[in-house]
Amino acid sequence: MPIPDEMLVDVSHVGISHEHPDHFHIPTLKRIASVAKTKPTLIFPWRMNPAFQTVVEDLGFHFCLAQRDGLPVELSDDFKVSWYGEVPGDNNTIIINCENKIIVNQNDHYTGDDTIRKIKEAFPKIDMFLTQFSLAGYYGNRDDPNTIKSRGTQYHIDRVKKYCKEFSPVCLVPIASYVYFCDPYNQYLNDYAVTPKRIFEEMVALGQNVQLVMPRDEIYFDSQLILNRNKTNLPLLDDLFKTSNKPINHVQSEDLEALRKFTQEAIQDVPMIYRFFRGYKGVVPVPKFAVFFAGGILRIKLLDYEDQCLTVNLFNPSKSKIEACNHLFPVDLEAPSHQLSYLLKFPWGEDTFNITACLNRRSKKAWEFPMIVAQRFRKHYQ
């Protein structure tokens, strides 16, 4: 449901948590810049790489880097915003301090314990806590439902409970999980999703105030207004999460020869040490044993092609090839060709490959391959 232009004309600042395309959405940013009365400022968490500043300025924004240690960016006398993060290039928890109301927007961030402590010290009372609540990623192979329920469904319910216990917010606002999985190879995840109704009932049972919002809803601080609107929004959201009548998006398969070439180029771009070693213990490099013992060979079954495998050669990428699956050699990974193509081409491909969950991991090597490819783009995350 697009936001109408009249709601964007007065935008003066846009805060970004991280650069994944569902948070740093270039078409939306272009639209904001085109309709805003004055040139807006985009606030971005600190990065060493200057590429994002160039992109943001080309979109029509002023650019501001925010420190990720809680140092506030002052937008006015009574409006300050702070970013808290841990791993360089990763997600952030954003704290909005407006007219003495404290809003914690955790979005997709898994806020670390030390960061939680710093936030609680700086903001003893938290009025509103916004966080994701449902699945978005790989939690187990699709033929292993018990693992998906444990690591996916129950984990996310427990996650919300944990952070509410830590932050003790006056009100919880479940956000960032209003999705359904529409690829033929990940639609199975819809059966494990945590619905707004379920998280509402789980948290209310613990005595936590919850505010359910629909697109374009304002955030309320008045408890009676929240209660009244919840009565309207709860059945609407429950209906929204019924996926039986929602379409499935069939993406065109990648050309097999093109996929082979993408694979060869991607692996060639990764220094040999990153293909076979995960780091150092002191001065001694730590090998990726699963890759070493397999002779640098990894076999990927292409789910959208009948009986076709992409055989990756990490020692000699030019020998990577498309071939018929050989049942004498076990498959390490299963995925459709379009998801592999995205993994190979984009800096955020590793994360997206995991989030879309159109895959089955059949060996330890299946965990190594996306991380090896990601080294091709490691400079983007500095």
C-alpha positions, 0 to 999 in steps of 0.5 A: 500500500503506497504512501501518498505524496502528501504524506511525504512532502514535509519529510526533512530526514530519513534514517536508515538502519542498514543497506539491505534492499528492503530497508534501503529501497532506492525507488522509495528514496527517489520518490521522497526526494522528488516530492519533498519541499526541501532537499532531505537529509539521509542519515546512514550508520557509519561505514568506511566505504564512501560508496553509499554517500555517492549513491545517496547524494545521486538520489537527491539527498544530503548525506549524514553519517551516524556513529554506531555507539549511541552518539545522538544526531540532533534534528532539533532541540527536542528530537534526537536519534541514536544508532547502536550496532556491533559488527561493522557493516551490520544492522543497528538498533535505532533510538528516537528521543522525541519530546521525552518519548523514547522509541526503540526501533530494533527492526531486524537487529539482534541487539547484543547484550552489551548494547542492551546494557548501554541502551538501558543505561542511557534510556531507563524508561522505554515508551515504545519498542518496535521489533520483528516477530516472525521468520525470514531465513533458513532454519532447516531443510524443508523436509525437517519440520521439527527443526524449522518449528524449533529454530524458526517459529518458537525461536522468534516468539522467545526472541520477542519475549527476551527483548521485552523482558530486557527493555521493559517497554510500556508498549510493544509494536510488532513490525517488519514481519508482514510478509509471505513467502511467494517463491515456489521454493520457499512458500513452505515457510508460510506454514511456520510463520508467527502471525500477529495474532499469535504474538499478540496473544503470547505477549498479552498473556505475559502482561505486555501491552501490544499495539497492532498497526496497519499500513498508514496507521499512526503510533499511539501513546494513549492506552485507550486509543491503542486498545480500541484500534487493536479490536479493529486491527486484530481481525484485519491482520489475521485475515492478511496472514491467510496465504491460501489465495495469495499468488506464487511468483515464478522467477525465470531460471538462470541460463546454465552456461551463464550460471557456470560463468558467474560461478567461475568469475566469483570464485576467481575473485576470492583469494585462495586463502579465503576459499580454504581458511576461515581465519587464524588462531594466533599465527596459524591459519585455521582450515575449512576441513569440510572443503579441504577433505572434499578436494575443493569440490562442492556439488549443488543440485539445481532445483529448477532443472531436472537432474542438473548439478553445478559442480564447483571447483574451488582449487581451479574455478575454470573447471566448474561445470554443469553436469547431470547429477551423479548419485554416486557423489552426494549433493552438498547443497540444493537451490534454484538457479536464480537464487544462486545467480543472486548470491554470486552477483551482489554484495548482499547476496549471501544474506539474501540467499539465507533469508529467502531460504530457497535451499536445502543444506545437505553437508557442512560444505553447504554452509561454507560456499555462500561465505566463500562467495561473500569474500568477493564483496568483503570491502563493501562491508567495511 
